[in-house]
Amino acid sequence: MRFNKSLAAAGALGLAVLTASPALADTPTDLPVAPVETSSPEAPVETPKPSEKPSSKPAEKPSDKPASKPSEKPSAKPTAKAPEKKEVEQKGSITLSSTTAKPGETITVSVTSTREAIKAITSRGFNPPSWNVPGDRTEYRFQVRVSETPGQYPVDAHFAGGSSARAILTVEKPAAAKTSITVDRATAQPGDIVNVTVKSDGPDVKAITSRAFSPGSWNVPAGYKEYRFQVRVSGELGEHPVDAHFADGSSARTTLTVEKSAEVKYGIAVSPSAAEPGDKVSYTVTGKAADAYIESPAFWAKITENMTLGTTRTGTVPIRPDAKPGVYPVDVVFKDAAGRTVGTASTSITVKGPVKPVPVTGLELDLSPSKIVAGQSYYAGVTTTNVKAGTPVTITDPAGRKHVVRVDAWGEAHVRLTSPKGTRPGGYTVRASLDSGQSTSARLTVVKRHPHTQLALILDPDKVHAGGKFTAIVATSSFGKTTKATITDPSGKRFTVKVGKSGVGSKKFHVPSSTRAGTYWFKAKLANGATDWAKLTVKPRYRASGFTLTPKGGADTGGGLPGNANYSGVALGGMLIAGGAGSALFVRRRTNEA
């Protein structure tokens, strides 16, 4: 047994030497043969087997192979057999979708092996530079990003047997990125708006900076290759660089010269200075501001001009078709971007045309409430159209008693009436008439008792000028007992009104002179939930020169204040807000509850 083991070991060693030495002798020195040899690892794999069966295998192998192979190999031609060794031959290929690429581009790599599995692909021209191939693949294709460094790079495919294949990738030098920044003008004055445009065909735009701007720095959100914006010019005079900064650290520059502002006067002119109703007139406003707001009682609408487009703006506006002859003011207010007033100007426009008498066309009578019990008070209100202020109106109650009232500047009047306690239930007529003979009537119903509590809110008058005053009157069917009602003004402030045994109560109000023209809603409410609404119309204070006319448009009407009207009384009772927020809220509530 000892002899057999030694003989087997010696035979195996001799076979390994004789087999390897010719190949090693003839292998070219420039090929990496020794590290990638695939035949030598096979012998160590078989060595554990003699230890499994030592009694049989060693006795057989030394007697066969050492006796024959050492005697045959030296007699053969070793130099002829060396090229036949297949293990060192290349067993695959590698190709690239493009042999030239720019930094950051993506190319496709294709590797094919004839027999052995692909192990890895490596190249400094790739990012990452090494790719391990998963599994036991003989064909592999993948995409890889090209390195950022220009140059020529070998791309090697490594196979499991130790052989490799190579291709060459050339990474070209990238072209310089084109970036630019421009402004829409070379010179500007403090407060002007300048348009800035930044472009880049490479890195993202990062920021724009300049002492000529206010603010002096603009940060650009990530991902923009082109960015446009408007910026206000600062007050620092002189020539200033305007720089665009990009994500790769590069920059682009232009310049902007900030000049001293030319002195601009605020003004407005209207041409022609006199026109008839419906005609169009031209206007010209001059000023240094963000916006100009033009307004006149003679114009069809309010006008807003964008003054950032120039210090002088022109346009046309029609005269109101219903404007009456007279001289009307034309005002303009200039405001900056923050809404602050920076200047004002005024002129006037004359509306031509003779004053023509207009016949009476309207007389209305309304009763509040129209359904009462015997002994209850109610209000009779008349509304006229095209009637002089102070014109008398005669109201005749169901008992035949006559009550004379005079209409106000709006052509309206109210009178409080009371049904006698002994009045029988039924329908009755209340009549209103003018001295001209025109008359109208309204129906009053007297009932034994009300099925539910009623409430009426009356504003007397319901149209006033800013600075005027009026009375809010509540009338309820809760007759015969003292109760309380709550009146809420447009600002949301509440006032308590004591309702007497006759079912009527009142509260005086004053309209501040600063109140804007418009519609305002008042609300009255009883403790049991009964509610009613009334609308107050506030008109602006202006005068049509040479006329004392009612806004209703009477025989000498024209939209101005009556000459004998006095609206300068002190504040009484609650205060009406001078704004639109409260009224807008109440209008919505009025719509919802209706």
C-alpha positions as CSV (number, residue, x, y, z in Angstrom):
1,M,0.0,0.0,0.0
2,R,2.8,2.5,0.8
3,F,4.5,1.7,-2.5
4,N,1.3,2.2,-4.4
5,K,0.6,5.6,-2.8
6,S,4.1,6.9,-3.6
7,L,3.9,5.6,-7.1
8,A,0.5,7.3,-7.7
9,A,1.7,10.6,-6.4
10,A,4.8,10.5,-8.5
11,G,2.8,9.6,-11.6
12,A,0.4,12.4,-11.2
13,L,3.1,15.0,-10.7
14,G,4.9,13.8,-13.7
15,L,1.8,14.1,-15.8
16,A,1.1,17.6,-14.7
17,V,4.6,18.8,-15.5
18,L,4.7,17.2,-18.9
19,T,1.3,18.5,-19.8
20,A,1.8,22.1,-18.7
21,S,5.4,22.8,-19.8
22,P,4.9,22.9,-23.6
23,A,2.1,25.3,-23.3
24,L,3.9,27.6,-20.9
25,A,7.0,27.5,-23.2
26,D,5.1,28.5,-26.3
27,T,2.7,31.1,-24.9
28,P,3.4,34.7,-26.1
29,T,4.5,37.0,-23.4
30,D,2.0,39.8,-24.2
31,L,-1.1,37.7,-23.5
32,P,-2.3,37.2,-19.9
33,V,-2.2,33.4,-20.2
34,A,-0.9,32.3,-16.8
35,P,-3.5,34.2,-14.7
36,V,-6.4,33.0,-16.9
37,E,-5.4,29.3,-17.4
38,T,-8.4,27.1,-17.2
39,S,-6.9,23.5,-17.2
40,S,-4.7,23.6,-14.1
41,P,-7.5,23.9,-11.6
42,E,-8.9,20.5,-12.7
43,A,-6.2,18.4,-11.0
44,P,-6.7,19.8,-7.5
45,V,-10.4,19.1,-7.7
46,E,-9.7,15.4,-8.1
47,T,-7.2,15.1,-5.2
48,P,-9.7,14.5,-2.4
49,K,-10.9,11.3,-4.1
50,P,-7.9,9.0,-3.2
51,S,-8.7,9.6,0.5
52,E,-12.1,8.2,0.1
53,K,-11.0,4.7,-1.3
54,P,-7.3,4.3,-0.5
55,S,-7.3,0.5,-0.9
56,S,-8.1,0.3,-4.6
57,K,-7.6,3.5,-6.7
58,P,-3.9,4.3,-6.0
59,A,-2.9,0.7,-6.9
60,E,-4.4,1.0,-10.4
61,K,-3.5,4.5,-11.6
62,P,0.3,4.5,-10.9
63,S,0.6,1.2,-12.9
64,D,-1.1,2.7,-16.0
65,K,-0.5,6.4,-16.6
66,P,3.1,6.8,-15.3
67,A,4.2,3.9,-17.4
68,S,2.8,5.1,-20.7
69,K,2.5,8.9,-20.8
70,P,6.0,9.9,-19.7
71,S,7.5,7.7,-22.4
72,E,5.1,9.1,-25.1
73,K,5.2,12.8,-24.5
74,P,9.0,13.3,-24.9
75,S,9.0,11.3,-28.1
76,A,6.2,13.5,-29.6
77,K,6.6,17.0,-30.9
78,P,5.8,19.3,-28.0
79,T,6.1,22.4,-30.2
80,A,3.4,21.3,-32.5
81,K,0.8,20.5,-29.8
82,A,1.1,23.9,-28.0
83,P,-1.2,25.9,-30.3
84,E,-3.9,23.3,-29.9
85,K,-4.6,24.5,-26.3
86,K,-8.2,26.1,-26.6
87,E,-8.4,27.5,-23.1
88,V,-6.4,30.7,-23.9
89,E,-8.3,31.6,-27.0
90,Q,-10.8,34.5,-26.9
91,K,-14.3,33.0,-26.5
92,G,-16.5,36.0,-27.1
93,S,-16.8,39.6,-28.5
94,I,-17.9,43.0,-27.2
95,T,-19.5,45.8,-29.3
96,L,-20.6,49.4,-28.5
97,S,-23.6,51.2,-30.0
98,S,-21.3,54.1,-30.6
99,T,-17.5,54.2,-30.4
100,T,-17.6,58.0,-29.7
101,A,-19.8,59.7,-27.1
102,K,-20.0,63.0,-25.1
103,P,-19.7,63.1,-21.3
104,G,-23.0,62.0,-19.7
105,E,-24.4,60.3,-22.7
106,T,-25.8,56.8,-22.6
107,I,-24.6,54.0,-24.9
108,T,-25.5,50.4,-25.3
109,V,-22.9,47.6,-24.7
110,S,-23.4,44.1,-26.2
111,V,-21.3,41.1,-25.1
112,T,-21.5,37.6,-26.7
113,S,-19.6,34.5,-25.5
114,T,-19.3,31.2,-27.5
115,R,-19.1,28.9,-24.6
116,E,-18.1,30.4,-21.3
117,A,-20.3,32.6,-19.1
118,I,-19.7,36.4,-19.1
119,K,-18.3,37.5,-15.8
120,A,-17.9,41.3,-15.9
121,I,-17.5,44.4,-18.1
122,T,-15.0,47.1,-17.1
123,S,-13.9,50.5,-18.4
124,R,-12.8,53.8,-17.0
125,G,-14.9,55.4,-19.7
126,F,-18.0,54.2,-17.9
127,N,-19.8,55.5,-14.9
128,P,-19.7,53.3,-12.9
129,P,-16.5,51.8,-14.3
130,S,-17.4,48.1,-13.6
131,W,-20.4,46.0,-14.2
132,N,-20.7,42.4,-12.8
133,V,-22.9,40.2,-14.9
134,P,-25.5,38.3,-12.9
135,G,-26.0,34.6,-13.4
136,D,-24.5,32.2,-16.0
137,R,-25.1,34.3,-19.1
138,T,-23.3,33.9,-22.5
139,E,-25.0,37.0,-24.0
140,Y,-25.5,40.3,-22.1
141,R,-26.7,43.7,-23.2
142,F,-27.0,46.8,-21.1
143,Q,-26.9,50.6,-21.1
144,V,-24.3,52.6,-19.3
145,R,-23.6,56.4,-18.8
146,V,-20.4,57.7,-20.3
147,S,-17.7,59.1,-18.0
148,E,-17.4,62.9,-17.6
149,T,-13.6,62.8,-18.5
150,P,-12.7,63.1,-22.2
151,G,-10.2,60.6,-23.7
152,Q,-9.9,57.1,-25.2
153,Y,-10.8,54.2,-23.0
154,P,-10.6,50.4,-23.5
155,V,-13.8,48.5,-22.7
156,D,-13.1,44.9,-21.6
157,A,-15.5,41.9,-21.3
158,H,-14.2,39.2,-18.9
159,F,-15.4,35.6,-19.2
160,A,-15.5,32.9,-16.6
161,G,-12.7,30.9,-18.2
162,G,-10.3,33.8,-17.8
163,S,-10.3,35.1,-21.4
164,S,-11.5,38.6,-22.4
165,A,-12.6,40.8,-25.3
166,R,-12.0,44.5,-25.9
167,A,-13.5,47.5,-27.6
168,I,-12.3,51.1,-27.6
169,L,-14.6,54.0,-26.5
170,T,-13.6,57.7,-27.3
171,V,-15.2,60.2,-24.9
172,E,-15.2,63.6,-26.7
173,K,-14.6,66.9,-25.1
174,P,-18.0,68.6,-24.5
175,A,-18.9,71.8,-26.4
176,A,-19.0,74.9,-24.2
177,A,-22.5,75.7,-22.9
178,K,-24.2,78.8,-24.4
179,T,-25.7,81.1,-21.8
180,S,-27.0,84.6,-22.0
181,I,-28.9,87.3,-20.1
182,T,-30.7,90.3,-21.7
183,V,-32.9,93.2,-20.5
184,D,-35.5,95.0,-22.7
185,R,-33.8,98.4,-22.4
186,A,-30.3,99.8,-21.8
187,T,-31.4,102.7,-19.6
188,A,-34.2,103.0,-17.0
189,Q,-35.4,105.3,-14.3
190,P,-36.0,104.4,-10.6
191,G,-39.3,102.6,-10.3
192,D,-39.5,101.4,-13.9
193,I,-40.4,97.8,-14.6
194,V,-37.7,96.0,-16.7
195,N,-38.1,92.6,-18.4
196,V,-35.2,90.2,-17.9
197,T,-34.6,87.0,-20.0
198,V,-32.0,84.4,-19.1
199,K,-31.2,81.4,-21.4
200,S,-29.0,78.3,-21.1
201,D,-28.5,75.2,-23.3
202,G,-26.5,73.5,-20.6
203,P,-26.7,74.1,-16.8
204,D,-29.9,75.2,-15.1
205,V,-30.4,78.9,-14.2
206,K,-29.8,79.4,-10.5
207,A,-30.1,83.2,-9.8
208,I,-30.1,86.7,-11.2
209,T,-28.3,89.5,-9.2
210,S,-27.9,93.2,-9.8
211,R,-27.7,96.4,-7.7
212,A,-29.9,98.0,-10.4
213,F,-32.8,95.8,-9.2
214,S,-35.1,96.0,-6.2
215,P,-34.7,93.5,-4.7
216,G,-31.1,92.9,-5.8
217,S,-31.3,89.1,-6.0
218,W,-33.8,86.7,-7.6
219,N,-33.5,83.0,-6.9
220,V,-34.7,80.8,-9.8
221,P,-36.5,77.5,-9.0
222,A,-34.5,74.4,-10.1
223,G,-35.0,72.9,-13.6
224,Y,-35.2,76.1,-15.6
225,K,-33.1,76.4,-18.8
226,E,-34.9,79.7,-19.7
227,Y,-36.4,82.2,-17.3
228,R,-38.3,85.4,-17.8
229,F,-39.4,87.8,-15.2
230,Q,-40.2,91.5,-14.4
231,V,-38.3,93.5,-11.8
232,R,-38.5,97.0,-10.5
233,V,-35.5,99.3,-11.0
234,S,-33.8,100.5,-7.8
235,G,-33.0,104.1,-6.9
236,E,-29.3,103.7,-7.2
237,L,-28.1,105.7,-10.1
238,G,-25.3,104.7,-12.6
239,E,-24.4,101.7,-14.7
240,H,-24.8,98.4,-13.0
241,P,-23.9,94.8,-14.1
242,V,-26.8,92.4,-14.3
243,D,-25.5,88.8,-13.7
244,A,-27.1,85.4,-14.4
245,H,-25.7,82.5,-12.3
246,F,-25.9,78.9,-13.4
247,A,-25.8,75.6,-11.6
248,D,-22.3,74.7,-12.9
249,G,-20.8,77.8,-11.4
250,S,-20.7,79.8,-14.7
251,S,-22.3,83.1,-15.3
252,A,-23.5,85.6,-17.9
253,R,-23.6,89.4,-17.7
254,T,-25.3,92.4,-19.3
255,T,-25.6,96.0,-18.0
256,L,-28.4,98.4,-17.1
257,T,-27.9,102.2,-16.6
258,V,-30.2,103.8,-14.0
259,E,-30.8,107.4,-14.8
260,K,-32.3,110.2,-12.7
261,S,-36.1,110.4,-12.9
262,A,-37.4,113.2,-15.0
263,E,-39.8,115.4,-13.1
264,V,-43.4,114.4,-14.1
265,K,-46.4,116.5,-13.3
266,Y,-49.7,114.9,-12.6
267,G,-52.6,116.0,-14.8
268,I,-55.7,115.2,-16.8
269,A,-57.2,116.8,-19.9
270,V,-60.5,116.1,-21.6
271,S,-61.3,116.9,-25.3
272,P,-63.6,118.4,-26.2
273,S,-64.4,120.2,-23.0
274,A,-68.1,120.2,-23.8
275,A,-70.2,117.4,-25.3
276,E,-73.8,116.1,-25.5
277,P,-75.1,113.0,-23.8
278,G,-73.9,109.8,-25.6
279,D,-70.9,111.5,-27.2
280,K,-67.4,110.1,-26.8
281,V,-64.7,112.4,-25.4
282,S,-60.9,111.8,-25.3
283,Y,-58.9,112.0,-22.1
284,T,-55.2,112.2,-21.5
285,V,-53.6,111.5,-18.1
286,T,-50.0,112.3,-17.2
287,G,-48.1,111.0,-14.1
288,K,-45.5,108.7,-12.6
289,A,-47.4,105.9,-10.9
290,A,-48.5,102.3,-11.2
291,D,-52.1,103.0,-12.0
292,A,-54.4,106.0,-12.6
293,Y,-58.1,105.9,-11.6
294,I,-60.3,108.3,-13.6
295,E,-63.9,109.0,-12.5
296,S,-66.6,111.5,-13.3
297,P,-70.4,111.6,-12.7
298,A,-70.7,112.4,-16.4
299,F,-68.8,109.3,-17.6
300,W,-70.5,106.0,-18.5
301,A,-68.0,104.1,-16.3
302,K,-64.9,104.4,-14.1
303,I,-61.5,104.0,-15.9
304,T,-58.2,102.5,-14.8
305,E,-55.0,103.2,-16.7
306,N,-51.8,101.1,-16.3
307,M,-49.2,103.9,-15.9
308,T,-46.3,101.4,-15.9
309,L,-46.6,101.4,-19.7
310,G,-45.7,105.1,-19.9
311,T,-46.1,108.4,-18.1
312,T,-48.8,109.5,-20.5
313,R,-51.9,107.5,-21.3
314,T,-54.8,108.4,-23.6
315,G,-58.3,106.9,-24.2
316,T,-61.9,107.6,-24.9
317,V,-65.0,107.4,-22.8
318,P,-68.7,108.1,-23.6
319,I,-70.9,110.6,-21.8
320,R,-73.8,109.0,-19.9
321,P,-76.9,109.1,-22.2
322,D,-79.0,110.2,-19.2
323,A,-76.6,112.9,-18.1
324,K,-78.4,116.3,-17.7
325,P,-76.9,119.6,-18.8
326,G,-74.3,121.0,-16.5
327,V,-70.6,121.1,-15.5
328,Y,-69.3,117.8,-14.0
329,P,-65.9,117.2,-12.3
330,V,-63.4,114.8,-13.8
331,D,-61.0,113.5,-11.2
332,V,-57.9,111.2,-11.5
333,V,-56.0,109.5,-8.6
334,F,-52.5,108.1,-9.2
335,K,-51.4,105.2,-7.0
336,D,-48.2,103.2,-6.6
337,A,-47.9,99.4,-6.7
338,A,-48.6,99.3,-2.9
339,G,-51.9,101.2,-3.4
340,R,-50.6,104.5,-1.9
341,T,-51.8,107.7,-3.5
342,V,-48.9,109.5,-5.1
343,G,-50.7,112.3,-7.0
344,T,-54.1,113.7,-8.0
345,A,-55.5,115.9,-10.7
346,S,-58.9,117.3,-11.7
347,T,-60.6,119.0,-14.6
348,S,-64.3,119.3,-15.7
349,I,-66.6,118.4,-18.6
350,T,-69.6,120.3,-19.7
351,V,-72.7,118.4,-20.8
352,K,-74.6,120.5,-23.3
353,G,-78.3,120.6,-24.0
354,P,-81.4,122.7,-23.0
355,V,-83.4,121.8,-20.0
356,K,-86.7,120.3,-21.2
357,P,-89.7,119.9,-18.9
358,V,-90.5,116.2,-18.4
359,P,-94.1,115.2,-17.6
360,V,-94.9,113.2,-14.5
361,T,-94.6,109.5,-15.3
362,G,-94.9,107.8,-12.0
363,L,-96.7,107.7,-8.6
364,E,-96.7,104.6,-6.4
365,L,-98.2,103.9,-3.0
366,D,-97.1,101.2,-0.6
367,L,-98.5,100.2,2.8
368,S,-96.3,98.6,5.5
369,P,-97.7,96.4,6.9
370,S,-100.6,95.9,4.5
371,K,-102.5,93.5,6.9
372,I,-103.3,94.9,10.4
373,V,-105.7,94.5,13.3
374,A,-108.1,97.3,14.4
375,G,-106.2,100.0,16.3
376,Q,-102.8,99.2,14.8
377,S,-100.5,101.8,13.1
378,Y,-99.1,101.4,9.6
379,Y,-97.0,103.4,7.2
380,A,-98.1,104.8,3.8
381,G,-95.2,105.5,1.5
382,V,-95.3,107.3,-1.8
383,T,-92.6,107.1,-4.6
384,T,-92.8,109.6,-7.5
385,T,-90.8,109.9,-10.7
386,N,-89.9,113.2,-12.4
387,V,-91.4,115.3,-9.6
388,K,-89.8,118.4,-8.1
389,A,-88.5,118.1,-4.5
390,G,-91.2,119.4,-2.1
391,T,-94.1,118.6,-4.3
392,P,-97.2,117.9,-2.1
393,V,-98.9,114.5,-2.2
394,T,-102.3,114.0,-0.5
395,I,-102.9,110.6,1.1
396,T,-106.5,109.7,2.0
397,D,-107.0,107.0,4.6
398,P,-110.0,104.6,4.7
399,A,-111.9,106.9,7.1
400,G,-111.7,109.8,4.5
401,R,-109.1,111.8,6.5
402,K,-106.6,113.6,4.2
403,H,-102.9,113.7,5.1
404,V,-100.5,116.0,3.0
405,V,-96.9,115.0,2.7
406,R,-94.1,116.6,0.6
407,V,-91.7,114.4,-1.4
408,D,-88.0,114.7,-0.6
409,A,-85.0,115.1,-2.9
410,W,-85.6,111.5,-4.1
411,G,-89.3,112.0,-4.8
412,E,-90.4,109.9,-1.8
413,A,-92.5,110.6,1.3
414,H,-94.0,108.6,4.2
415,V,-96.8,109.2,6.7
416,R,-97.9,107.2,9.7
417,L,-101.5,106.2,9.9
418,T,-103.6,104.4,12.5
419,S,-106.7,102.2,12.0
420,P,-109.5,103.1,14.5
421,K,-110.0,100.6,17.3
422,G,-113.6,99.9,16.2
423,T,-112.7,99.2,12.5
424,R,-114.4,96.0,11.3
425,P,-112.4,93.3,9.6
426,G,-112.3,93.6,5.9
427,G,-110.6,95.3,2.9
428,Y,-110.1,99.1,2.8
429,T,-108.6,101.5,0.2
430,V,-105.8,104.1,0.9
431,R,-105.4,106.6,-1.9
432,A,-102.5,109.0,-2.9
433,S,-102.9,111.9,-5.3
434,L,-101.0,114.8,-6.8
435,D,-102.3,118.3,-7.4
436,S,-102.0,117.5,-11.1
437,G,-104.8,115.0,-10.7
438,Q,-102.7,111.8,-11.0
439,S,-103.5,109.3,-8.3
440,T,-103.0,105.7,-7.2
441,S,-104.3,103.5,-4.4
442,A,-103.3,100.5,-2.2
443,R,-105.3,97.8,-0.4
444,L,-105.4,97.7,3.4
445,T,-106.7,94.5,5.1
446,V,-108.0,94.6,8.7
447,V,-108.2,91.2,10.4
448,K,-109.5,90.0,13.8
449,R,-106.1,88.6,14.7
450,H,-102.9,87.7,12.9
451,P,-102.2,84.0,12.3
452,H,-98.5,84.7,13.1
453,T,-96.5,87.8,14.0
454,Q,-95.5,90.1,11.2
455,L,-92.7,92.6,11.0
456,A,-92.0,95.3,8.5
457,L,-88.8,97.5,8.2
458,I,-89.1,100.9,6.5
459,L,-86.2,103.3,5.8
460,D,-87.3,106.9,5.6
461,P,-85.9,108.0,3.2
462,D,-84.4,104.9,1.6
463,K,-82.1,106.9,-0.6
464,V,-79.6,109.4,0.8
465,H,-76.4,111.2,-0.1
466,A,-73.2,110.4,1.7
467,G,-73.4,112.6,4.8
468,G,-77.2,112.5,5.0
469,K,-79.5,110.9,7.6
470,F,-82.5,108.7,7.7
471,T,-84.8,106.9,10.1
472,A,-85.3,103.1,10.4
473,I,-88.9,102.3,11.3
474,V,-90.2,98.9,12.4
475,A,-93.9,98.0,12.4
476,T,-95.1,94.8,13.9
477,S,-98.4,93.0,14.2
478,S,-97.6,92.4,17.9
479,F,-100.2,95.0,18.7
480,G,-101.3,95.9,22.2
481,K,-98.0,95.1,24.0
482,T,-94.6,96.6,24.3
483,T,-91.8,94.5,22.7
484,K,-88.3,95.0,21.3
485,A,-86.9,94.7,17.9
486,T,-83.2,94.4,16.8
487,I,-81.9,96.4,13.8
488,T,-78.6,95.3,12.3
489,D,-76.7,97.8,10.1
490,P,-74.5,96.7,7.1
491,S,-71.4,96.5,9.3
492,G,-73.1,94.0,11.6
493,K,-73.7,96.3,14.5
494,R,-77.0,95.8,16.3
495,F,-79.4,98.4,17.8
496,T,-82.3,97.7,20.0
497,V,-85.6,99.5,19.2
498,K,-88.5,99.7,21.6
499,V,-91.8,98.9,19.8
500,G,-94.7,100.7,21.5
501,K,-98.3,99.5,22.0
502,S,-99.2,100.8,18.6
503,G,-96.8,98.3,17.1
504,V,-94.3,100.9,15.7
505,G,-90.8,101.9,16.8
506,S,-87.9,103.8,15.1
507,K,-84.2,104.6,15.2
508,K,-82.3,107.5,13.6
509,F,-79.1,106.9,11.6
510,H,-76.5,109.1,10.1
511,V,-74.5,108.2,6.9
512,P,-70.8,109.3,7.1
513,S,-69.7,111.6,4.3
514,S,-67.0,109.0,3.5
515,T,-69.5,106.3,2.7
516,R,-69.1,104.9,-0.8
517,A,-72.0,105.1,-3.2
518,G,-73.9,101.8,-3.4
519,T,-76.6,99.6,-1.9
520,Y,-76.7,98.7,1.8
521,W,-79.1,96.3,3.5
522,F,-80.5,96.7,7.0
523,K,-82.2,93.9,8.9
524,A,-84.9,94.0,11.6
525,K,-85.7,91.0,13.8
526,L,-88.1,90.2,16.7
527,A,-87.4,87.9,19.5
528,N,-89.8,85.3,18.1
529,G,-87.7,85.1,14.9
530,A,-89.8,87.3,12.6
531,T,-87.5,89.3,10.2
532,D,-87.6,91.8,7.5
533,W,-85.0,93.6,5.3
534,A,-84.8,97.1,3.8
535,K,-82.4,98.5,1.3
536,L,-80.6,101.9,1.6
537,T,-79.2,103.5,-1.5
538,V,-76.3,105.9,-1.0
539,K,-75.5,108.3,-3.7
540,P,-72.2,110.3,-4.2
541,R,-72.2,114.0,-3.4
542,Y,-71.9,116.1,-6.5
543,R,-73.7,119.1,-8.1
544,A,-74.7,119.7,-11.7
545,S,-73.8,123.3,-12.0
546,G,-76.7,125.7,-12.5
547,F,-79.4,123.2,-11.7
548,T,-81.3,122.3,-8.5
549,L,-82.7,118.9,-9.5
550,T,-83.8,115.7,-7.9
551,P,-81.9,112.4,-8.7
552,K,-85.3,111.0,-9.7
553,G,-85.3,113.2,-12.7
554,G,-88.2,115.6,-12.2
555,A,-89.2,118.5,-14.5
556,D,-85.9,120.2,-13.6
557,T,-84.0,117.1,-12.7
558,G,-80.5,116.1,-13.6
559,G,-78.7,114.0,-11.0
560,G,-77.5,116.9,-8.8
561,L,-78.4,117.8,-5.3
562,P,-81.4,120.1,-4.8
563,G,-80.3,123.6,-4.0
564,N,-82.2,123.8,-0.7
565,A,-81.2,120.3,0.5
566,N,-79.3,120.1,3.8
567,Y,-77.4,116.9,4.6
568,S,-74.9,118.3,7.0
569,G,-76.7,117.2,10.2
570,V,-74.9,115.7,13.2
571,A,-74.7,111.9,13.7
572,L,-77.7,110.5,15.4
573,G,-78.1,106.9,16.5
574,G,-76.0,104.3,14.8
575,M,-73.2,104.8,12.3
576,L,-73.3,103.3,8.8
577,I,-70.0,101.8,7.6
578,A,-68.2,103.5,4.7
579,G,-67.2,100.4,2.8
580,G,-68.4,97.5,0.7
581,A,-67.6,94.4,2.7
582,G,-70.5,94.7,5.1
583,S,-73.0,95.4,2.3
584,A,-71.7,92.5,0.3
585,L,-72.3,90.2,3.2
586,F,-75.8,91.5,3.8
587,V,-76.7,91.2,0.2
588,R,-75.7,87.5,0.3
589,R,-77.7,87.0,3.5
590,R,-80.6,88.8,1.9
591,T,-80.6,86.5,-1.1
592,N,-80.3,83.4,1.0
593,E,-83.1,84.2,3.4
594,A,-85.4,85.4,0.5
